[in-house]
Amino acid sequence: MDINNIPREKFRLANDADKLTDKKFATKPIGYFRDAMRRFAKNKSSVVAAIIIAILLLFAVIVPFLSPYDVTMRDGYYKMVLPKSQLFSFLGWNGCGPQKETQGGYDYWNSVGIEYGESAVKKVNNSFVDGTGIKYYDLDVDSYERVGFVFADLHKDEYEALMAYQDENNIQVLYPIPATYKTQFVALTSSANIWYELADESATSSGETREHEPDGTPIYKANYLTHTNPERGGYTSKMRIAGDDGTHGENGDGWYVYAVKNQTGYRVRVLYKEYYRYKHGHYASFLFGTNQHGQDIFVSLASGARLSFILAFSVSIINFFIGVIYGAVAGYYGGAVDLIMERITDILSAIPFIVVATLFNMHLSKVVGPFVSLIFAFVLTGWIGIASRVRTQFYRFKNQEYILAARTLGASDKRLIFRHILPNSLGTIITGTVLIIPGVIFSESMLSYLGIINLETTGMTSVGTLLSQGQAYLSTFPHIIVFPSVFISLLEISFNLFGNGLRDAFNPSLRGVDE
Amino acid sequence: MTKYVLKRIALMLFTFLIITTICFILIKLLPLPAVKSMGRDVSLIERRREEMGYNKPIMVQYGLYWQHLLKGDLGLGEQMYVSLEVSQVMLTKLPYTVIVNFYSFLVSVPLGLLFGIYAALKKNTWKDHLISTLVIVFISVPSYVYAFLVQYLLCYKAGWFPLTVASQADAAFFSWKMFHSMLPAIISLGFGTIAGLTRFTRAELSEVLTGDYLLLARTKGLTKNQAIVRHALRNAMVPILPMILGEFVGILGGSLIIEPIFSIPGIGSLFVQSINLRDYNFFMADTVIYTLIGLTAGLVIDLSYGFIDPRIKMGAR
C-alpha cells in the first residue's frame, strides 16, 4: 500500500466527542503551603508544642478577665501565702507549709484561729528534743489560717454595714477585743491573735508561758475585755460568740467588748478570712500563692505573659516588614547598594543588645513610655536576621530564567520583587519571624529581671519582674519563683520546637523524605 | 592572605569606632547626674570632669575621651566606686569573670563535643533521641532558670556549695576553696554551652558521615574507628573549631545574668550595676569592652576558617 497516498475515507477520528479536554484531576492539587501544613501535622512534637503555645496564649488572654483577683490588688495580710487549689488539695496543693517551732511557737500558732474552731496548725508531723534540751515541733501550718485575727479601724458607717452583714448572713466577723489590748506591751497590743491569758503579762508570743495538758497540748483561757454595757463600743449586732452570756467580769455582769471607739471611728477585731470574704465576696484562695506584696501570682503571671506576648508579636511583625523590605532591596539590587546596606547591618548587629536597650530606655522611656521604647530597642537590631535570609533568597532566585522572562515581558521591579521572588522565600521568612518571638520574650524577661527596664506600672507586670521578686525568697518561699520559671521555660521550649517544625515543613528539599 | 586579614581588622576597627561614637554621643546627651559623694572627697571628680571637658561641646569631649582611653584612662567612678579609677576597678573584676568562664569552658567544650559525637554515631537510636531532646530543652530553657534550680537544689537544699563566691581575702584565685564556691555558677554557665555545642557537633558530624569519601575509606580497608577519627572527625572539626574559638574569646565578657545571681563580682555584674546606678563612665567602659569582644570573636571565627581548612582561600573572589 502506498503510504503517501492514503485515501481520505480511510481516516477516522480517534475521539468523536465535540470537545477535547484534559482529564480533571481526581484529587485536589497540593500547593506549597498545603504541603507544608500536611508535613507539619505529621511532626508530633511540633504539634504538641503548638497546642501548648495555644494554651499559654489562652491563659494570658483569658485569666485576667475570669480571675476574681487583679494585678493591682495587694493584700497586706495574705503575703507569701502558699499555692492552694480546691481541686488538687490531695496532692499537697493546699496552702499548707512546713514550719519548725519551739514550744512557745507551737502554742502561739496552735491558738491562731481556735476561737472559731479551726487552728492554723493542721498537723503535728514530729516533735523532738534537741541536744540542748529544747523541744521542737515540725508543724504543717496553713498559710491562710495563720493570718487569724487582725485589728481594723473602721468608720462609723463601715462598722454599721459590717454589723448588718453579720446579722443578715449569720456569719461572725467581729470578735471580742482581748484584754491584752490594754497592756502596755506593744507586741501584745498590736497582735490580735493573743486572746487568752498568758501566765505572765510581760511574755510575748514566743515565751513558754502557757499551761499545758500532760500530753503537751496547750490550754487557752479566754481573756477578753468586759464591760457592763453589752452594747459597749456601739456593738448592736445580734451575733455574739458562743458563751458570751454576760456572766463574765468581776461581778458576773460583764459583756465582751467588740469595739473600742477611737478618733476616726471604731477599732474592731475581725476574723480576717471572713472579713476578706465580706470585702471581696469570696474566700481568699490563690492558685499559685501570693508574693511578698500580697499579689496573686496566677493573675500576675497571666498579665505578665500577656505583656510578653504583645511585645513579642508586635516586635516580630514590625521586624518582618522591615527585614523583608531591607533584605529584598539589598538582595535584588546587589552591587554598591548591597555593599552599603551590608555595612549598616554589620555595624548594627555588633552593638551589644543590652547597650541598645539601656540607651533607648534612658532616652525614650520618658517620652513614649518604657514599653514602646523597648519595642524600639528590639526593632533596631531584630530585623537583621530576617533581612539576611531574604537577601540570600533573592540572590538565589533573581538570576533564574522565569525572572528574566517576566522582566522581558515588562514587569516592574516592584512586581518582580513582591510577586515573583518573595513568595519563594516566604517559608523561611515565616520561620524566622516565629523564631523571633521566644528570643524577645527571653530578652524582655532578662532585662526586667535585672532591673534594667521596669515595665511594672499599675495593672501591668512582667515575667522578669515576678522572677526578680521571687529571687529574694528563693530559699524560704520558692513558690514565688517556680511558676514564672516554669511558664517561661515551657514557652521557650514550645516555641523552639514549633519553630523547628515549621522550618522542616517549609523546607521543600525534605519533601517526602520520611514517607 | 595577610592583606585580607589586615583589611578585615581595619573594617572591624571602623565598625568599632562608629559604635563607640554613637554610644558616646547618646550617653553625653543624657542629663549628667550629680556625683554621689558617699562621704568621700568629690573635688577630684570635679577636677577630672573639668579635664575631660564636660562643659565643652560633645565632639571635643569625644576627642578628649579617646586621648584618655588610649592612655588606659577610663575616668572615675561617679555613682559607684566613687572617685576610684574605672580601669582599676575593672582590672580587679576581670579575674573573677575570666576564671569562672574559663572553668566553664574547660568543662563544657569536651562534654559538648563528646555528646555531639556520640549522638551522631548513634544517630536515630534512642540514645540519640534522648540527647537531642535534652539539647532542645537545655537550649530553650533560659539560663536563669537553671541558675535558680542549681542555687535552690545544690546550695540551699543540699548545702553542698556556699551561696556566694569566696572573697579574694579568704581564698586565692586558683585555690580549691575559690573553685568550690564558683562551681554552681560554672555548672549554670555550662548547660547552655554544652547543649549548643552538642547540637552543632551532631549536625556537622552526621552530615560528614554520609560523605562518599568515608565509604571509600572503608572500602580501602580502614576500620570504622580509623575512618571516623582520621576522616570524618577532622572534616567535621572545620566548622566546629571556629565556634569553640569564638567561645574562647567570649571568656572575657561576663554573663550578665549568671554573675548577679551568684554574686560573682565580675564584669557582667559591674555592667548591670552601672546601668542601674546610672554611672556613665562605667557604662561606657563596659560598652567598649563588650563591643570589642563581640567584634573580635566574629573576626576570629571568620579568619580561623582559612587557617583550619586549606580548601578555603581567604579573600578569594
Boltz contact constraints between the chains, C-beta under 6 A:
constraints:
  - contact:
      token1: [A, 346]
      token2: [B, 15]
      max_distance: 6.0
  - contact:
      token1: [A, 347]
      token2: [B, 15]
      max_distance: 6.0
  - contact:
      token1: [A, 347]
      token2: [B, 18]
      max_distance: 6.0
  - contact:
      token1: [A, 350]
      token2: [B, 15]
      max_distance: 6.0
  - contact:
      token1: [A, 350]
      token2: [B, 294]
      max_distance: 6.0
  - contact:
      token1: [A, 350]
      token2: [B, 295]
      max_distance: 6.0
  - contact:
      token1: [A, 351]
      token2: [B, 19]
      max_distance: 6.0
  - contact:
      token1: [A, 352]
      token2: [B, 290]
      max_distance: 6.0
  - contact:
      token1: [A, 355]
      token2: [B, 287]
      max_distance: 6.0
  - contact:
      token1: [A, 358]
      token2: [B, 275]
      max_distance: 6.0
  - contact:
      token1: [A, 359]
      token2: [B, 26]
      max_distance: 6.0
  - contact:
      token1: [A, 362]
      token2: [B, 30]
      max_distance: 6.0
  - contact:
      token1: [A, 442]
      token2: [B, 142]
      max_distance: 6.0
  - contact:
      token1: [A, 446]
      token2: [B, 257]
      max_distance: 6.0
  - contact:
      token1: [A, 450]
      token2: [B, 272]
      max_distance: 6.0
  - contact:
      token1: [A, 451]
      token2: [B, 276]
      max_distance: 6.0
  - contact:
      token1: [A, 452]
      token2: [B, 275]
      max_distance: 6.0
  - contact:
      token1: [A, 474]
      token2: [B, 152]
      max_distance: 6.0
  - contact:
      token1: [A, 475]
      token2: [B, 156]
      max_distance: 6.0
  - contact:
      token1: [A, 481]
      token2: [B, 148]
      max_distance: 6.0
  - contact:
      token1: [A, 485]
      token2: [B, 145]
      max_distance: 6.0
  - contact:
      token1: [A, 489]
      token2: [B, 141]
      max_distance: 6.0
  - contact:
      token1: [A, 489]
      token2: [B, 145]
      max_distance: 6.0
  - contact:
      token1: [A, 492]
      token2: [B, 140]
      max_distance: 6.0
  - contact:
      token1: [A, 493]
      token2: [B, 140]
      max_distance: 6.0
  - contact:
      token1: [A, 496]
      token2: [B, 140]
      max_distance: 6.0
